[in-house]
Amino acid sequence: MPGATRKTNEVYKELSKAIQSPFNLLLEGESGVGKMYFAELIHQERNWGGEFVVFDFERTVQEQTRMVEQLISRVFFGEHRPSGNRDTYFMRRVDLLEERLLARFCDFLEELGNGGKFPRVKLLSFGLIGSLETNSGKKAPNNIQLNKFLDSLFCMRIRILPLRERREEISELVETFVSYFNREHKRKVSGVAEQALGLLLQYDWPNNVCELRMEMERAATLTGDHEAIEPAALSEHLSKSEHKTHLV
């Protein structure tokens, strides 16, 4: 990736390996770093032709239970399309799965392995992509049952860097979001003024790409057609962040 740091390039190399591999993959990272975006990208680039099916575990225990049973049925009992296209099953926020359901899943996987019908190599290549939200981008939740489940089902793990560790991508993301906003809302915002871009580049973005996207949509809404986004259109805390940086 042009202009990227060594750490960012390493992440993209790992993602490239995941695209070339059929193995189950776990994406780790802070909230808002774009784990679902990268999961969809991997599905598209694999050219499997099937659907991108999301199981979002940020739900009630009752809904989690229903999703676990559906996931087991769809994946491990061979609900595949007649055309042979492969679906990708995205398990969002695996770290939120209730202990009882993690145990249920682990027992099921053990039974499959013991029966000889699904050897480990097959269990690890069902087209599953999981997402795990980490604390400050450094440590996964310390949960024995969760770790047992992850070790049983995922052999590839990639940490998606927070935006503050890949600032070289901010300018490109800003341009992408402005273009998207113009297209979706039939607007003609011309871009971002140099001073405003400077504020965007030095801010730490605690909520990562999701926060940047919301900020750009807000700023573009406050900017007229054929005009560039100025600092006045940005949230007040961005200017305060710059002031703190100068004091340090």
C-alpha positions, 0 to 999 in steps of 0.5 A: 500500500503506497505510503503505508507504515511497516505495521500497516503493510504487515496487516494488509499482507496478512489479509492478502493471505486470508483471501487466498486461504479457505481457512476460518479467520478471526479479526481482532481490534478495537470498536470501529476499526472496520472488522466487518468491512474487512470481512466483507472484502475478504468474502468478495475477493475470495470469489466464492459466489455465495452470500455474506451471512452475518450472525451478530451476537450483540443481542439478547441471550434468547437471540444468541441461542437462536443464532447459534442453533441456526449457525450450527445447522447451516454450516456443519450440516451442509446447507449449501446452495445447489450451484456450489457457491460458498457462503461466508458466515461472519460471527460478529462480536464472538466475545459477547457469546454467553458462557453456556452457548460457548460451552454448547458450541465447544461440545458440539465441535468435540462431538463432530471431531470424535465422530470422525466425520469432520476432521480438524482441517475441515472444521477450520475451513468452513468459511467462518470469519469471526470478530473479537473486540479487544481492549485498547487494541492490545488484549483479547478478553481473558475468558477460558471458555472463549479461548477454547472455542476460538482455538477449536474453530479459528486457525488464522488471527489478524489484529486490525490496527486502530486508526491512530496507528494508521494515520497515513490512511486518513486522507484517503478515507476522508476523500472516500467518505466525502465522495460517498456522501456526495453520491448518496445525497446528490451533493457537490462538496469539493473536498476538505480545506488544508487546515481542516485536514490537519485537524483530522490527521492529528486527532486520535479517533478513539472510535476509529473509522466509524467515528471518522465517517460520522464526522465527515458526514456531519461536516459535509452536511454543514458545507455548501455545494462547491465549497471545501470543508473548513475547520468551523464545520468540524466538531469542537473537540477536534480543535480542542485536541489540537490545542492540547497537542500544542500545549504538550 
